[in-house]
């Protein structure tokens, strides 16, 4: 499935100030959807923040299409093609739905993803153009966060807990969106607590333990083997799997 | 040894909390109602007298309030714009204000061709507008230099930035004293607006209405810029969440630089208006830094709406206190400013439209 690696993370070491969270973390992915699962506090969000340049890299490399982007400023990494859908969505409370997209519209001319294309992908957003970001439902907020990231027209989208707090029908919409993106050549790296949602989005699942990638499974393996779930995901994941 | 703390029943605690929450609202509503009642009916023995007896004086005072608010708004809008996006308290704000005023005065003198006793009749509209643009332009460039040389390396270190810009005000104040002298100077209004007209039997200066016009124009342009252009949307997004703006591939440094340029330009426009209205002299820098601070503390740092509301409230207090306090106490009018600050902060600790920093 994976061709030449789009993203190649090598022996990454990073964290918050003096406390090292990621230690010797390595993985690679092509133009595909890859999930990262693991218990709370294993460093999943830290990994996302490090990939997009919010946190500094102490050691190791982040190769995007063969080019090392580690240590660059967030805007440079975004320019190189990594878009971010952060945990909690981080929409701008001062802006309306349309303004979230309009502020980036200038650089999307002639590209695949324009504000119009985002409205085509998520018609519900089109009905809420004038609403403030904070007045949206959780699902609409997530659609807007994804749409905003798409306007970068990047090569990889990093999503941190996209299904958090969403109704099952909205998760369906997100799962469809992820599949569509991969079909169109955009890679998706998705961090999830909800194993069921993670597996539907990405067939390939990496398990994170104490700041490194400990193992790799297919989604089906993880879903059907309670022993793996207990070992790597803790009790909470059982609930997620059987919900 | 120590008695265990008495536990209030949950319901009673809740009720008390609700009452406590209403307390600040009451604390504001009562003085505001009392002040309105005083001005309307009771203000015997004040320079103006009760508004019901002397509606002309009341109207003129209200006009004074609104027009002074216009000047305050122009002077504070750049300050609040810069703070909102960059969390930089630019203590050199007053210096930019005064420098723009001095430069504009010098430019006007050069354009009119004489250096003292300029009469408004000799001043065409261009002899005011061009110096205004030159003065504000110099303030804009200096502001950008300050940001590029000192502030962009200390991003997020608010105390250092405040101290550095404070140091700059001392340096700039001395240099301006050397260059422009210690005497008060005035920018001369163009003859076209330098008239009086009659409002309810009172003479009123057209220049004050002109100030208000400029303020409204600045406010509308600023609002259009912030709401209708993608740069404005980026600035508002940056006020909310700078990190996320960067993650969208936007070079926030460029946005910062542009904001500082525009904010300093607006400060310069305020300086020229202020110099035309009340003159420029050593010390004007400090008093206008204070004015801007009061406006943004009342209105909430970083909000354009807040700057407008803060200017209006401050303008009302400044205009009404001296004429509606009993004549023997007019001297204490300045204290009312602090009463305004205390009242607003009691109800809204972040200012009227402010959000926690």
Boltz contact constraints between the chains, C-beta under 6 A:
constraints:
  - contact:
      token1: [A, 52]
      token2: [B, 247]
      max_distance: 6.0
  - contact:
      token1: [A, 74]
      token2: [B, 246]
      max_distance: 6.0
  - contact:
      token1: [A, 74]
      token2: [B, 247]
      max_distance: 6.0
  - contact:
      token1: [A, 75]
      token2: [B, 246]
      max_distance: 6.0
  - contact:
      token1: [A, 75]
      token2: [B, 249]
      max_distance: 6.0
  - contact:
      token1: [A, 75]
      token2: [B, 250]
      max_distance: 6.0
  - contact:
      token1: [A, 75]
      token2: [B, 251]
      max_distance: 6.0
  - contact:
      token1: [A, 78]
      token2: [B, 247]
      max_distance: 6.0
  - contact:
      token1: [A, 78]
      token2: [B, 249]
      max_distance: 6.0
  - contact:
      token1: [A, 79]
      token2: [B, 249]
      max_distance: 6.0
  - contact:
      token1: [A, 84]
      token2: [B, 247]
      max_distance: 6.0
  - contact:
      token1: [A, 90]
      token2: [B, 241]
      max_distance: 6.0
  - contact:
      token1: [A, 90]
      token2: [B, 244]
      max_distance: 6.0
  - contact:
      token1: [A, 92]
      token2: [B, 237]
      max_distance: 6.0
  - contact:
      token1: [A, 92]
      token2: [B, 240]
      max_distance: 6.0
  - contact:
      token1: [A, 93]
      token2: [B, 240]
      max_distance: 6.0
  - contact:
      token1: [A, 94]
      token2: [B, 236]
      max_distance: 6.0
  - contact:
      token1: [A, 94]
      token2: [B, 240]
      max_distance: 6.0
  - contact:
      token1: [A, 95]
      token2: [B, 237]
      max_distance: 6.0
  - contact:
      token1: [A, 99]
      token2: [B, 233]
      max_distance: 6.0
  - contact:
      token1: [A, 103]
      token2: [B, 230]
      max_distance: 6.0
  - contact:
      token1: [A, 103]
      token2: [B, 233]
      max_distance: 6.0
  - contact:
      token1: [A, 103]
      token2: [B, 234]
      max_distance: 6.0
  - contact:
      token1: [A, 106]
      token2: [B, 230]
      max_distance: 6.0
  - contact:
      token1: [A, 152]
      token2: [B, 249]
      max_distance: 6.0
